[in-house]
Amino acid sequence: MSWQAALEYWAEQAGCAELNFDKSSQFARVWTYSVVYALVMTIGITVPFRWCSREKAAIKIHAEPDDDPEEGIDPATPHTVKTNKTTNTYKTYNVEASDPTPNLEEARKHLVHSSATQNHKWMSPLCTPTYRLSEVGGTGTELYFRTLRNMAFIFAYMAGITGPLVAFCWLGNFGPDTGQFLLKTTIGNLGEYADADIIDPIKRVVRLGCEGMPLKDLTGIFGWLDFSAVLVFLVYLIWARFWQIPRMAEADDMEQVTPKDYAVVIESLPAQIPDQAQYEQKLTEHLLERLRYTRGRRPSPWALPEPTVEEMVLVRDYKGRLHELTERAKLEISVGIAKAYAKGKESKKVDKLQKQLEKLEEKLGAKLDGEELLPVVRAYVILNNTE
């Protein structure tokens, strides 16, 4: 094996007198084409998207309608509300629930109402903005298709960054000729082939025409290109995980009105008070007092209704009795099954389960105070306003 023999072999395969390792015009041409390809790939998909994008703020602020839908608006008439994104049309219609007769016309109306339609027309799969998808399938659907779109962009950018590696692999012949097109684009095809009897494959060269370059001079560059492509992907994942998803979740929470918006969970309550039987009433009075005080310190730009506690549930300490009652029910079932298998005969398993059941019954025999006198652990409260 010798370096000179390999050079002569490669020059003969290329039809050249010798390989030139001083000139690099062919290599510069490939690098130039690769850079142009990367720029075209990046600009070609980014500029049109940003140019045509009409996305605005994620939080949609709905203007209040002139009339209350429950006070005079015909539910059969589509109601239009202006938002900061677009004009949304909400379709409603009358349904005669008292008539059980199958109604094909009402079924068609329901199909239009419950499908991905706008103004009684199917929404286009190509022209529908991603933010409109949340109106059809919720924020999860919108986030799913946004992720698919963003991944397409990221993969295009990664293809642009690693374009030179694909180009040099395509121009190599080290891989076996299996007739597969994609094989020529892999690193297994990088460099010039030579028999192992002539030179160690690790020392092979990359040849373009009559110009050559040792493979080790290019692999370092290709490694950094791969690192850059992976870095772009990781940056996107970090951005999506710690910015995009939380922002959309917050926007969805702001748009949707749910019982959670009116609910309060109160922890670290005193377990006992002097008037334990009136715990719920005392806590209600305390909450209303604190709400009025807080509102007085932070005046609202609009009139707020008088705060009231619509519902309150106190979580009390039953001293493990609920768990023990569940265990007793399970033991009773186990005793019944064991007796059925024993068929009236003596059984150690039945005796063992009976003793466990009797011990648990004895423990449960200790009487508890009335529920209103039990210690309080926490409280769940529903208010009449979110402010």
Secondary structure as GFF3:
##gff-version 3
##sequence-region A 1 387
A	DSSP	alpha_helix	3	14	.	.	.	ID=ss1
A	DSSP	alpha_helix	25	52	.	.	.	ID=ss2
A	DSSP	beta_strand	79	82	.	.	.	ID=ss3
A	DSSP	beta_strand	87	90	.	.	.	ID=ss4
A	DSSP	alpha_helix	104	114	.	.	.	ID=ss5
A	DSSP	beta_strand	117	118	.	.	.	ID=ss6
A	DSSP	beta_strand	121	122	.	.	.	ID=ss7
A	DSSP	three_ten_helix	130	132	.	.	.	ID=ss8
A	DSSP	alpha_helix	133	137	.	.	.	ID=ss9
A	DSSP	alpha_helix	139	161	.	.	.	ID=ss10
A	DSSP	alpha_helix	163	170	.	.	.	ID=ss11
A	DSSP	three_ten_helix	182	185	.	.	.	ID=ss12
A	DSSP	three_ten_helix	187	189	.	.	.	ID=ss13
A	DSSP	three_ten_helix	201	203	.	.	.	ID=ss14
A	DSSP	beta_strand	205	208	.	.	.	ID=ss15
A	DSSP	beta_strand	211	214	.	.	.	ID=ss16
A	DSSP	alpha_helix	216	239	.	.	.	ID=ss17
A	DSSP	pi_helix	240	244	.	.	.	ID=ss18
A	DSSP	alpha_helix	245	255	.	.	.	ID=ss19
A	DSSP	three_ten_helix	259	262	.	.	.	ID=ss20
A	DSSP	beta_strand	263	266	.	.	.	ID=ss21
A	DSSP	three_ten_helix	276	278	.	.	.	ID=ss22
A	DSSP	alpha_helix	279	297	.	.	.	ID=ss23
A	DSSP	beta_strand	309	316	.	.	.	ID=ss24
A	DSSP	alpha_helix	321	342	.	.	.	ID=ss25
A	DSSP	alpha_helix	348	364	.	.	.	ID=ss26
A	DSSP	three_ten_helix	371	373	.	.	.	ID=ss27
A	DSSP	beta_strand	376	383	.	.	.	ID=ss28
###
